[in-house]
Amino acid sequence: MLRLTLTQMRRSTGRLLAAGLAIMLGTAFIAATLLGTAVIRDTTYDAVTADIADADVVVPAGADLITPEQLDEVRALPGVAVADGHLAIFGSLVAGGRQDWSSVETVGSPGLSGATLLDGALPTAPGEAAINAASAERLEVGLGDTVDISADVYLPAPAGAEESTPVTEGELTVVGLLQDPSPLVGTGSAVLVTEAQRDTWVAETDRDLAFDEVLVRAADGTTPEALAADVADVLPETTVYTGESFAQQRLQELTGQAYVLTAVILAFGALAMFVAAIVITNTFQVLVAQRTHTLALLRAVGATKRQVRRSVLTEALILGVVAGVAGLLLGTSLAQGALWVLGTQDLPFAIPGSVSITAAAVIVPVVTGALVTVLAALSPARAATVVSPLAALRPPQPPDPRGASRLRVVASILLIVAGGVMVAVAPSLAASDIGEETALLAGLALGILGGFVSFAGVMLGMVFVVPSVVRVLGSVTRRLGGGTPARIATANAVRNPRRTAATATALVIGVTLVALMSTGAVSARASLDAMLRSEFPVDLVVTSSAWDPETGRTASLTDAQRDTVERTDNVAETLEISEAVVTLSTAEGEVETSVALVDRAAAEEVMRDASTLEGLESDTLLVGSTWAKFAGVTDGQDVTLGDAELSVVVGGGGDWAYAPAGLREAIDPEASVTELWVRLSGTEHSATITAVSDRLTEAQSATSVDDPDAMYNTPYVDGPAAQREVFEQVINTLLAIVVGLLAVAVVIALIGVANTLSLSVIERRRESALLRAMGLTRGQLRRMLAVEGVFLALAGVLIGAVLGLLYGWAGTAVLLGPSGELALAVPWAYLGAIVVVALLAGLAASVLPARSAVRTPPVAALAAE
């Protein structure tokens, strides 16, 4: 039977090609994901071990820091070669009016320093320093130049003293340039000084030297495990790690989310394999149907049902293994190609030159490919065993034209209705008053459940939905002049409803998810735009970040800061907004809060949409719904704000509150100007906002030369244009990633369309020959197959697009509805692109089958096989 199976596979190579290609793409996706995860792990491991260098033992401090005396005890252990203590110091570097921030480390003992010297030398005396190359570039300094440093020394205060962070200042000469640390571990810039310089800084404070980490290197002949045990005896209040275990722990902390991302990407891989399984099942069902005569002959000469079933499953196993290996090779090539491309980029961290081939990356794709193929072939294999030996004496039978049973129709309708009701109720549940987080989770859970139930109903009813859609498309095409080829193509497409439905189902799954994500993305973008218009009715808001210790509130913006904003190009109008910090009194109690004092007439000259201020009168307090919920007030409620009696008016959604500026003396005479509302001219708002931010930062940086703390007081710059740009970047990036991942499943589904057409051509050889003999031209035959392919693709795309649109709207309503700003949108661009791709794919899918059909002479095709 094995020899017969291999012979049948050789004869059916063309028919198995599409199924093998589907498996290859799915397994390549999985292999590339696993190899990419290994690259991330290796790269991150190199990064997290850089700052502990070749340390055999790492001791982070516990509740108390490690004293110099304890460090000496560690150094005295017989198995210790060298041991260093590290103290957390964070410094502000200033040179020529430019500023940078760096962590400060000491030059470690041999094998315990993770710094890589690029140029110059390491410091050997107090007053010398080596700094990162990027930091030197930002400060515009080189070897031999000096920088001023203001260093925060993180040591606990003496007993009884108030806890604070002492600051020491000095001047350092740059003697060396260091390689920049990897941003993967967030170490930022670093400055290396001598231990003597560190001790000098500590001596200038009222603190005692202590260490927050100790690194130890073992002497020859001492294992890290044995040394860790000895160190633990000396430092019983700490957790002692070997260098490897410490690195693994940090690696787990940093790559935990990477593994979650891997799991998410593999879920898309699983979707691709599921779609491939549908293609495989279709292929083997047709192969079994076409081999009915052969299978019957085998049964007639003594082959058992078990042997027949084993033959089909062996064929599936061989196909799965071969396609899985091909997918592994393709995935490895893609991963290696990605590394080569990344290697040409100027990345801030090193990446390996080649992929690391792990056992999982080899075994999982191949086993998955084989397993999915065998499972997909189970149903066709079972169908092969029911072939009667008498079938060998009967002429070939046409394919089973049966569609949906009554029970399937009823079950499909019930599932769709039940799921639809749950999806419809979910937004209301998410916005209910059972607790904000609880309501959202409950609404989301109900919506997801309803989505699965209704989608299951649609999948169950595909066997009668798809043929109906195809008939409608055929009717429209005939009215548009499709002629005989369109009529025959429609009849052929619905001849086998189960196969047609299965082919379209694979496409529906992928298109539904693409349409769902794109609908959710554009709806979220529209909703966020509405929210931003409500939260920020002006183009730009500049907010003070400084603190006034005398008043205990946010300090006012300075005249220089306001002038800086007003002198920026494209700034048309500005309005100063004061912040009142007051007690809000109601009949139920008091709430400490803050409100913005707004002159409505002046604000309308600055605001893009003055309707936000509708309801702000001389005796009203206009608030957003979120602020109202926080303060516990309702629309129309009378409140006391300072000495002013006001009536609450709840406007749109958002966390804001506006009171009339004319009541400043009654509300809060000490209200400070903490915001500047800005109206911009032109259309390049994002560029103007960036310019305002840069100019404020530059002005504050110049001030920080005399006052280092001034750099922390740079005003915040915010506005709808800036936030909209950030939101759009995030949404577009996520959408591009998700659509890219889903594209694999869609491509496999389109391969399924080509596969179905190819199998149909083989199945209808005699019929096509008869049509040719009756006068159907080669061009008409090609057009007939092209129309059939387009019908199959369009049916799947249209059903998927409608489902994705509805599910996307429902998901947006659940997630964003409770915020009060919900705007549902249609992703016309994405839906249009999907339809165009379907049309082109349907046409492309018909090329090879049509070529095969027109090349076969009618006489040869009419001859009995």
C-alpha positions in Angstrom: 0.0 0.0 0.0 2.9 2.4 0.7 4.2 1.9 -2.9 0.7 2.5 -4.2 0.3 5.6 -2.0 3.6 7.1 -3.3 2.5 6.3 -6.9 -0.8 8.1 -6.4 1.0 11.1 -4.9 3.2 11.3 -8.0 0.2 11.2 -10.2 -1.5 13.9 -8.1 1.4 16.2 -7.6 -0.4 19.1 -9.3 -3.5 18.6 -7.2 -1.5 18.4 -3.9 0.6 21.5 -4.7 -1.9 24.1 -3.5 -2.5 22.2 -0.2 1.3 21.9 0.3 1.8 25.6 -0.4 -0.9 26.4 2.2 0.9 24.3 4.8 4.3 25.7 3.8 3.1 29.3 4.4 1.6 28.5 7.7 4.7 26.6 9.0 7.0 29.3 7.7 5.0 31.8 9.7 5.5 29.7 12.9 9.2 29.0 12.2 9.9 32.7 11.6 8.1 33.6 14.8 10.0 31.1 17.0 13.4 32.1 15.4 12.5 35.8 16.0 11.8 35.1 19.6 15.1 33.4 20.0 16.9 36.4 18.5 15.0 38.7 20.9 16.1 36.5 23.8 19.7 36.3 22.8 19.9 40.1 22.2 18.2 40.9 25.5 20.5 38.4 27.3 23.6 40.2 26.0 22.1 43.5 27.1 21.1 42.5 30.6 24.5 40.8 31.3 26.5 43.9 30.1 26.4 45.7 33.5 27.3 42.7 35.6 30.1 41.7 33.1 31.6 38.4 34.1 30.4 38.4 37.7 29.9 34.9 39.2 27.8 36.2 42.1 25.4 39.2 42.2 24.0 40.5 45.5 21.3 43.2 45.3 20.9 45.0 48.6 17.9 44.1 50.7 15.9 46.4 53.0 19.2 47.9 54.2 22.2 48.8 52.0 25.4 46.8 52.2 28.1 48.5 54.3 31.8 48.7 53.4 32.5 46.4 56.3 30.3 43.8 54.9 31.9 44.2 51.5 35.3 43.6 53.1 34.0 40.4 54.7 33.0 39.2 51.2 36.4 40.1 49.8 38.0 38.1 52.6 36.3 34.9 51.6 38.7 32.3 50.3 36.9 31.7 47.0 36.7 35.4 46.0 39.0 36.8 43.4 37.6 40.4 43.4 34.4 42.1 44.6 33.0 45.6 43.9 30.3 47.6 45.5 28.0 49.8 43.5 26.2 52.9 44.7 23.3 54.6 42.9 24.3 58.1 41.9 22.4 60.1 39.2 24.0 63.2 37.7 23.1 66.2 35.7 25.9 67.1 33.2 26.1 70.6 31.9 28.5 71.9 29.2 28.1 75.1 27.1 24.5 75.6 28.1 23.6 72.0 27.1 22.4 69.4 29.6 22.3 65.7 29.8 21.4 63.2 32.6 23.5 60.1 33.4 23.9 57.4 36.0 27.3 57.5 37.7 29.3 54.3 38.2 32.8 53.6 39.4 35.5 51.9 37.3 35.2 48.3 38.2 37.7 45.6 38.9 38.9 43.4 36.0 36.0 41.3 34.8 33.4 43.3 36.8 33.0 46.3 34.5 30.5 46.2 31.7 31.7 49.4 30.1 33.3 49.3 26.7 35.9 52.0 26.0 35.7 53.4 22.5 38.3 56.2 22.7 40.7 57.6 25.3 41.3 56.0 28.6 39.4 55.0 31.8 39.6 57.5 34.7 42.5 56.9 37.1 42.2 60.0 39.4 39.6 62.1 41.0 38.2 64.8 38.6 38.4 62.5 35.6 35.5 60.8 33.9 34.6 58.6 30.9 31.2 59.3 29.4 29.0 57.7 26.7 29.6 58.7 23.2 26.0 59.7 22.7 26.1 61.9 25.8 29.3 63.5 24.6 27.6 64.3 21.3 24.6 65.8 23.0 26.8 68.0 25.2 29.2 68.7 22.2 32.3 67.8 24.2 35.3 65.6 23.5 38.4 64.2 25.1 40.0 66.8 27.3 36.9 69.0 27.7 35.3 69.6 31.1 31.7 69.2 32.2 29.9 70.3 35.3 28.1 67.7 37.2 25.3 67.9 39.8 25.1 64.5 41.4 22.2 63.1 43.4 23.6 60.6 45.9 21.0 58.0 46.9 22.0 57.2 50.5 19.6 56.9 53.5 19.5 59.8 55.9 21.0 59.4 59.4 18.7 58.3 62.2 16.3 61.0 63.2 17.0 63.2 60.2 14.5 64.1 57.5 14.7 61.8 54.5 16.1 63.6 51.4 18.5 63.1 48.5 21.8 65.0 49.0 23.2 66.7 46.0 26.9 67.4 45.4 28.5 69.4 42.6 31.9 69.3 40.8 33.8 69.5 37.6 35.0 66.5 35.6 37.5 66.2 32.7 36.5 63.8 29.9 39.3 61.3 29.5 37.4 58.5 27.7 34.4 57.8 25.5 32.3 54.7 26.2 30.0 52.6 24.0 26.4 53.5 24.6 24.5 50.9 26.6 21.6 49.0 25.1 18.3 50.7 25.3 16.7 47.3 25.8 17.5 47.4 29.5 16.8 51.1 30.0 20.2 51.9 31.6 20.5 55.2 29.7 23.7 57.2 29.7 26.5 56.4 32.2 29.5 58.3 33.6 32.5 56.4 34.9 34.6 57.9 37.8 37.1 56.5 40.2 36.2 55.1 43.6 38.1 58.0 45.1 35.9 60.5 43.3 32.8 58.7 44.5 34.0 58.6 48.1 34.8 62.4 47.9 31.2 63.1 46.8 29.8 60.9 49.7 32.1 62.7 52.2 30.6 66.0 51.1 27.2 64.8 52.3 26.0 63.9 55.8 25.6 60.2 54.8 27.7 57.1 55.3 29.0 55.1 52.3 26.9 52.0 51.5 26.2 49.9 48.4 23.0 48.9 46.7 24.7 46.0 44.8 27.8 43.9 45.1 29.4 42.0 42.2 31.8 39.1 43.0 34.1 37.2 40.7 35.2 33.7 41.8 38.8 32.6 42.2 40.0 29.7 40.1 38.6 26.4 41.3 35.5 27.9 43.0 32.1 27.3 41.4 29.6 30.1 41.3 27.1 28.0 43.3 29.6 27.3 46.1 30.7 31.0 46.2 27.1 32.1 46.3 26.5 29.9 49.4 29.5 31.4 51.2 28.5 35.0 50.4 25.0 34.2 51.6 26.5 33.3 55.0 28.2 36.7 55.2 25.2 38.6 54.0 22.2 36.7 55.5 19.7 39.6 55.0 20.1 39.7 51.3 19.2 37.4 48.3 22.3 36.1 46.7 22.3 35.0 43.0 24.8 33.4 40.8 25.5 35.5 37.7 23.6 33.2 35.5 20.5 33.0 37.7 20.5 36.8 38.1 20.7 37.2 34.3 17.9 34.7 33.8 15.7 36.6 36.3 16.2 39.9 34.6 15.8 38.3 31.2 12.4 36.9 32.3 11.4 40.3 33.6 12.3 42.0 30.4 11.1 39.4 27.9 7.9 38.4 29.7 5.9 40.7 27.5 8.0 39.6 24.5 6.8 36.0 25.2 3.2 37.3 25.4 3.8 39.0 22.0 5.1 35.7 20.7 2.0 33.9 21.9 -0.2 36.5 20.2 1.7 36.1 16.9 1.6 32.4 17.2 -2.2 32.7 17.6 -2.2 34.3 14.1 -0.1 31.4 13.0 -2.7 29.0 14.4 -5.3 30.9 12.4 -3.3 30.5 9.2 -2.9 26.8 9.9 -6.7 26.5 10.5 -7.4 28.1 7.1 -4.8 25.8 5.6 -6.6 22.9 7.1 -9.8 23.9 5.3 -7.8 24.0 2.0 -6.3 20.5 2.8 -9.7 19.0 3.6 -11.1 20.3 0.3 -8.2 18.9 -1.6 -8.4 15.4 -0.1 -12.2 15.3 -0.4 -11.9 15.9 -4.1 -9.0 13.5 -4.4 -11.0 10.8 -2.7 -14.0 11.5 -4.9 -11.9 11.3 -8.0 -10.2 8.0 -6.8 -13.6 6.3 -6.2 -13.0 3.9 -9.1 -9.4 3.1 -7.9 -10.5 2.7 -4.3 -13.3 0.4 -5.3 -10.9 -1.7 -7.3 -8.6 -2.0 -4.3 -11.5 -3.1 -2.1 -12.5 -5.6 -4.8 -9.1 -7.2 -4.8 -9.0 -7.5 -1.0 -7.8 -4.2 0.5 -9.4 -3.6 3.9 -11.1 -0.4 5.1 -8.2 0.1 7.5 -5.6 -0.2 4.6 -7.6 2.4 2.6 -7.8 4.8 5.5 -4.1 4.3 6.3 -3.2 5.0 2.7 -5.0 8.4 2.7 -3.6 9.4 6.1 -0.1 8.3 4.9 -0.4 10.5 1.9 -1.5 13.4 4.2 1.5 12.7 6.6 4.0 12.7 3.8 2.5 15.9 2.4 2.5 17.5 5.8 6.2 16.6 6.6 7.5 17.7 3.2 5.5 21.0 3.3 6.5 21.5 6.9 10.2 21.1 6.1 9.8 23.5 3.2 8.0 26.0 5.5 10.9 25.6 8.0 13.4 26.5 5.3 11.3 29.4 4.1 10.8 30.7 7.6 14.5 30.4 8.5 15.4 32.2 5.3 12.9 35.0 6.1 14.3 35.4 9.6 17.9 35.4 8.4 17.0 37.9 5.7 15.4 40.2 8.4 18.7 40.0 10.4 20.7 40.9 7.4 18.5 43.9 6.7 18.5 45.0 10.4 22.3 44.6 10.4 22.6 47.4 7.8 20.6 49.8 10.0 22.1 52.1 12.6 20.4 50.4 15.6 21.2 51.5 19.2 21.9 47.9 20.1 23.8 44.9 18.7 21.9 42.1 17.0 23.3 38.6 16.1 24.6 38.1 12.6 22.7 34.8 12.2 19.6 33.1 13.6 20.0 30.6 16.4 18.5 27.3 15.3 16.7 25.8 18.4 15.1 22.5 18.7 11.7 24.1 19.2 12.1 26.2 16.0 12.8 23.0 14.0 10.4 20.5 15.6 7.3 22.7 16.2 6.7 23.8 12.6 7.3 20.4 11.0 5.2 18.5 13.6 2.5 21.2 13.4 2.4 20.9 9.6 2.2 17.1 9.7 -0.3 17.1 12.5 -2.6 19.6 10.9 -2.5 17.9 7.5 -3.3 14.5 9.0 -6.2 15.9 11.1 -7.6 17.7 8.1 -7.5 14.5 6.1 -9.3 12.4 8.7 -12.8 13.2 7.3 -11.8 12.4 3.6 -10.0 9.3 4.9 -13.2 8.2 6.6 -15.1 8.9 3.4 -12.7 6.7 1.5 -13.5 3.7 3.6 -17.2 3.7 2.7 -16.5 3.2 -1.0 -18.1 -0.1 -2.0 -16.3 -2.6 -4.2 -19.3 -2.5 -6.5 -18.5 1.2 -7.3 -15.8 -0.1 -9.6 -18.5 -1.4 -11.9 -20.4 1.9 -12.0 -19.7 4.9 -14.2 -18.2 8.0 -12.5 -20.8 9.9 -10.4 -21.3 13.6 -10.4 -20.3 15.4 -7.1 -22.8 15.4 -4.3 -25.1 18.5 -4.8 -26.6 18.4 -1.4 -26.6 21.7 0.5 -28.0 22.5 3.9 -30.4 20.4 5.8 -33.4 22.0 7.7 -31.7 21.2 11.0 -28.6 23.1 10.0 -30.6 26.0 8.8 -32.6 26.2 12.1 -29.4 25.8 14.2 -27.6 28.5 12.2 -30.4 31.0 12.6 -30.7 30.3 16.4 -27.0 30.8 16.9 -26.9 34.0 14.9 -29.9 35.5 16.7 -28.6 34.5 20.2 -25.2 35.8 19.4 -26.6 39.0 17.9 -28.6 39.7 21.0 -25.6 39.3 23.2 -23.5 41.6 21.0 -26.3 44.2 21.0 -26.7 44.1 24.8 -22.9 44.2 25.5 -22.5 48.1 25.0 -25.3 48.8 27.4 -23.8 46.4 30.0 -20.4 48.0 29.6 -21.9 51.5 30.3 -24.0 50.3 33.3 -23.5 51.4 36.9 -22.1 48.2 38.4 -18.6 49.6 38.6 -16.6 51.1 35.8 -14.0 48.2 35.5 -16.5 45.5 36.3 -19.0 46.8 33.7 -16.4 47.1 31.0 -15.1 43.6 31.6 -18.6 42.1 31.8 -19.6 44.0 28.6 -16.4 42.9 26.8 -16.9 39.2 27.9 -20.5 39.2 26.8 -19.6 40.8 23.4 -16.8 38.3 22.8 -19.1 35.4 23.6 -21.8 36.8 21.4 -19.4 37.3 18.6 -18.2 33.7 18.8 -21.7 32.3 19.0 -23.0 34.4 16.1 -19.9 33.7 14.0 -20.4 30.0 14.6 -24.0 30.4 13.4 -22.7 32.1 10.2 -20.1 29.3 9.6 -22.8 26.7 10.1 -25.0 28.4 7.6 -22.3 29.1 5.0 -23.4 26.1 3.0 -26.6 28.0 2.0 -25.4 31.6 2.4 -22.5 31.4 0.0 -24.4 29.8 -2.9 -27.1 32.5 -2.4 -24.5 35.2 -2.6 -23.0 33.6 -5.7 -26.4 33.4 -7.4 -27.0 37.1 -6.7 -23.6 38.0 -8.1 -24.3 35.8 -11.2 -27.7 37.5 -11.7 -26.1 41.0 -11.5 -23.3 39.9 -13.9 -25.8 38.5 -16.5 -27.7 41.7 -16.4 -24.5 43.6 -17.1 -23.9 41.5 -20.2 -22.0 38.5 -18.8 -23.6 36.2 -21.2 -23.3 32.4 -21.4 -19.9 32.2 -19.6 -21.3 34.0 -16.5 -24.4 31.8 -16.5 -22.4 28.6 -16.7 -19.9 29.9 -14.1 -22.7 30.6 -11.6 -24.1 27.1 -12.1 -20.6 25.5 -11.6 -19.9 27.6 -8.5 -23.1 26.4 -6.8 -23.0 22.9 -8.1 -21.3 21.6 -5.0 -22.5 23.8 -2.1 -20.4 22.2 0.5 -17.1 22.7 -1.4 -18.1 26.2 -2.4 -19.0 27.0 1.2 -15.7 25.5 2.6 -13.7 27.5 0.0 -15.4 30.8 0.9 -15.3 30.0 4.6 -11.5 30.1 4.6 -11.6 33.6 3.0 -14.5 34.8 5.2 -12.4 34.1 8.4 -9.4 36.2 7.3 -11.5 39.0 5.7 -13.7 39.2 8.8 -10.8 39.7 11.1 -9.2 42.3 8.7 -12.4 44.2 8.4 -13.0 44.0 12.2 -9.6 45.4 13.0 -9.8 48.2 10.4 -13.3 49.1 11.4 -12.3 49.2 15.0 -9.2 51.3 14.2 -11.1 54.0 12.1 -13.9 54.1 14.7 -11.5 54.5 17.5 -9.7 57.2 15.6 -13.0 59.1 15.0 -14.1 58.6 18.7 -10.7 59.9 19.9 -11.0 62.9 17.7 -14.4 63.6 19.2 -13.0 63.1 22.7 -10.1 65.5 22.0 -12.4 68.1 20.6 -14.3 67.9 23.9 -11.2 67.7 26.2 -9.2 70.2 24.3 -11.4 72.8 22.4 -8.2 74.7 21.3 -5.3 73.8 19.1 -2.6 73.9 21.8 -2.4 74.0 25.5 0.8 75.0 27.3 0.7 74.1 31.0 3.1 75.1 33.8 5.1 72.2 35.4 6.8 74.3 38.1 5.8 74.1 41.7 5.6 77.1 44.1 6.5 75.9 47.6 5.3 79.1 49.1 1.7 78.7 47.9 1.8 74.9 47.7 0.3 74.9 44.2 1.4 75.0 40.6 3.4 78.1 39.8 2.3 80.6 37.2 3.8 80.5 33.7 6.4 83.2 33.4 6.3 86.2 31.1 9.3 84.8 29.2 7.5 81.5 28.6 4.4 83.3 27.3 6.6 85.5 25.0 8.4 82.4 23.7 5.1 80.8 22.7 3.7 84.0 21.1 6.8 84.6 19.1 6.6 81.1 17.5 5.6 81.0 13.9 1.9 80.1 13.1 0.8 81.1 16.7 -2.2 83.3 16.0 -4.0 83.9 19.3 -3.3 83.1 23.0 -5.4 83.2 26.2 -4.2 83.0 29.8 -6.2 80.5 31.9 -6.0 80.7 35.7 -6.3 77.6 37.9 -8.4 78.0 41.0 -7.7 75.5 43.8 -10.9 75.5 46.0 -13.3 73.6 48.1 -16.5 72.5 46.2 -19.4 72.4 48.7 -22.7 70.7 48.1 -25.5 69.5 50.4 -23.8 66.1 50.6 -20.3 67.3 51.6 -17.1 69.0 50.4 -14.5 68.1 47.8 -11.1 69.6 47.3 -10.6 70.3 43.6 -9.4 72.7 41.0 -11.2 74.5 38.1 -10.2 76.6 35.2 -11.3 80.2 35.2 -12.4 81.1 31.7 -13.5 84.3 30.1 -16.0 83.0 27.6 -15.9 86.0 25.2 -12.1 85.9 25.0 -12.0 82.1 24.8 -14.3 82.0 21.8 -11.7 84.0 19.9 -9.1 81.2 20.6 -11.3 78.0 20.5 -11.9 76.1 17.3 -15.3 74.9 18.6 -16.9 77.4 20.9 -19.9 75.1 21.4 -17.9 73.5 24.2 -18.5 76.6 26.4 -22.3 76.5 25.8 -23.7 76.7 29.3 -20.9 78.7 30.9 -22.6 81.8 32.2 -21.9 84.2 35.0 -23.6 81.9 37.6 -22.8 78.4 36.3 -20.0 75.9 36.6 -19.5 74.0 33.3 -18.1 70.5 33.8 -17.4 67.4 31.8 -19.2 64.1 32.7 -16.0 62.5 34.0 -15.3 65.4 36.3 -18.9 65.5 37.4 -18.7 61.8 38.4 -15.5 62.4 40.3 -16.8 65.4 42.2 -20.2 63.8 42.8 -22.3 66.5 41.2 -25.2 66.3 38.8 -26.6 68.6 36.1 -28.6 71.5 37.7 -27.2 71.0 41.2 -26.4 74.1 43.2 -22.8 74.2 44.6 -20.6 76.6 46.4 -17.2 77.2 44.9 -15.1 79.3 47.3 -17.5 82.2 48.1 -19.4 81.9 44.8 -22.8 80.3 44.4 -23.1 78.4 41.1 -25.3 76.0 39.3 -23.7 72.9 37.7 -24.1 72.4 34.0 -22.8 69.0 32.7 -21.4 69.4 29.1 -19.8 66.7 27.0 -17.6 63.9 28.2 -14.2 64.6 29.7 -12.4 65.5 32.9 -12.6 69.3 33.0 -14.4 72.1 34.8 -14.8 75.7 33.8 -15.9 78.6 36.0 -16.4 82.2 34.9 -13.2 84.3 35.1 -15.2 87.3 36.4 -15.7 85.4 39.7 -12.0 85.0 40.4 -12.0 87.2 43.5 -15.0 85.2 45.0 -13.7 81.8 43.9 -9.9 82.0 44.5 -8.1 85.4 44.6 -4.7 83.6 44.5 -5.4 81.6 41.3 -2.3 81.4 39.2 -2.0 81.4 35.4 -1.1 77.8 34.8 -2.3 77.4 31.2 -2.0 79.2 27.9 -4.6 78.4 25.3 -3.3 78.8 21.8 -4.9 79.1 18.4 -2.7 78.2 15.5 -2.8 79.4 11.9 -2.0 77.3 8.9 -2.4 73.6 8.6 0.9 72.2 9.8 -0.2 72.1 13.5 2.0 69.2 14.5 5.1 71.0 13.3 4.1 74.2 15.1 3.5 72.3 18.3 6.9 70.7 18.1 8.4 74.1 17.5 6.7 75.5 20.6 7.9 72.6 22.7 11.5 72.9 21.3 11.7 76.6 21.9 10.4 76.3 25.5 12.9 73.5 26.1 15.8 75.5 24.7 14.9 78.6 26.8 14.6 76.5 29.9 17.9 74.7 29.1 19.7 78.1 29.0 18.2 78.9 32.4 19.4 75.6 33.8 23.1 76.6 33.5 22.7 78.7 36.6 19.8 76.7 38.1 20.0 72.9 37.2 16.6 72.3 38.7 15.1 74.7 36.2 15.3 72.1 33.5 12.6 70.1 35.3 10.2 73.1 35.1 9.8 73.1 31.3 6.1 73.6 30.6 4.1 70.8 29.2 2.9 71.2 25.6 -0.2 69.4 24.6 -3.1 69.7 22.2 -5.5 67.8 19.9 -3.1 67.9 17.0 -0.2 66.4 19.0 -2.4 63.7 20.7 -4.2 63.0 17.5 -0.8 62.4 15.8 0.3 60.1 18.6 -3.0 58.2 18.6 -2.9 57.8 14.8 0.6 56.6 14.8 -0.2 54.0 17.5 -3.5 52.9 15.7 -1.9 52.8 12.2 1.1 50.8 13.5 -1.0 48.3 15.3 -3.4 48.0 12.4 -0.5 47.5 10.0 1.0 44.8 12.2 -2.3 43.0 12.6 -3.3 43.2 9.0 0.1 42.0 8.0 -0.3 39.0 10.3 -3.8 38.3 9.0 -2.5 38.6 5.4 -0.9 35.2 5.7 -4.3 33.6 6.4 -5.9 35.6 3.6 -3.2 34.5 1.1 -3.7 30.9 2.1 -7.5 31.3 1.7 -6.9 32.7 -1.8 -4.7 29.7 -2.6 -7.8 27.7 -1.6 -9.8 29.5 -4.2 -7.2 28.6 -6.9 -7.1 25.0 -5.5 -10.9 24.7 -5.8 -10.9 26.0 -9.3 -8.1 23.6 -10.3 -9.9 20.6 -8.8 -13.1 21.7 -10.4 -11.4 21.8 -13.8 -10.1 18.3 -13.4 -13.5 17.1 -12.2 -15.2 18.7 -15.1 -12.9 17.7 -17.9 -15.5 15.8 -19.9 -18.1 18.6 -19.3 -15.7 21.3 -20.5 -14.8 19.2 -23.5 -18.5 18.8 -24.3 -19.0 22.5 -24.1 -16.0 23.0 -26.4 -17.4 20.5 -28.9 -20.7 22.4 -28.8 -19.0 25.7 -29.8 -17.6 27.3 -26.6 -14.4 29.0 -27.5 -11.2 28.9 -25.5 -11.7 32.6 -24.6 -15.2 31.9 -23.3 -13.9 28.9 -21.3 -11.2 31.1 -19.8 -13.8 33.8 -19.0 -16.1 31.3 -17.4 -13.4 30.1 -15.0 -12.3 33.7 -14.3 -15.9 34.6 -13.4 -16.2 31.6 -11.2 -13.0 32.5 -9.4 -14.1 36.1 -8.9 -17.5 34.9 -7.7 -16.0 32.6 -5.1 -13.5 35.3 -3.9 -16.1 38.1 -3.9 -18.7 36.0 -2.0 -16.1 35.3 0.8 -15.0 39.0 0.8 -18.5 40.4 0.9 -19.7 38.2 3.7 -16.4 38.8 5.7 -16.6 42.5 5.2 -20.2 42.8 6.5 -19.4 40.6 9.5 -16.2 42.5 10.2 -18.0 45.9 10.0 -20.7 44.8 12.4 -18.3 43.2 14.9 -15.9 46.2 14.6 -18.8 48.6 15.5 -19.9 46.4 18.3 -16.4 46.2 19.8 -15.9 49.9 19.5 -19.2 50.6 21.2 -18.2 48.3 24.1 -14.7 49.7 24.6 -15.4 53.4 23.9 -19.1 53.8 24.5 -18.7 54.3 28.3 -16.4 57.3 27.7 -19.4 59.2 26.2 -17.6 60.0 22.9 -18.5 57.3 20.4 -18.2 57.8 16.7 -18.7 54.8 14.4 -16.9 54.9 11.1 -16.6 52.8 7.9 -13.1 51.9 6.7 -13.9 52.6 3.1 -10.2 52.5 2.0 -9.6 49.2 3.6 -12.8 47.6 2.4 -12.2 48.9 -1.1 -8.7 47.5 -1.0 -10.1 44.1 0.1 -12.6 44.0 -2.7 -10.0 45.0 -5.3 -7.6 42.3 -3.9 -10.4 39.8 -4.1 -11.2 40.6 -7.8 -7.5 40.4 -8.7 -7.0 37.3 -6.7 -10.1 35.6 -8.3 -8.8 36.4 -11.7 -5.3 35.3 -10.9 -6.6 32.1 -9.4 -8.3 31.2 -12.6 -5.2 31.6 -14.8 -3.5 28.2 -14.3 -6.8 26.1 -14.2 -7.9 27.9 -17.4 -4.6 27.2 -19.1 -5.0 23.5 -18.2 -8.6 23.4 -19.4 -8.0 25.0 -22.8 -4.9 22.9 -23.5 -6.8 19.6 -23.3 -8.3 18.7 -26.8 -12.0 18.1 -26.6 -11.7 14.6 -28.1 -9.1 13.5 -25.5 -11.2 14.8 -22.7 -14.3 13.1 -23.9 -12.5 9.8 -24.1 -13.2 7.5 -21.1 -10.4 7.2 -18.6 
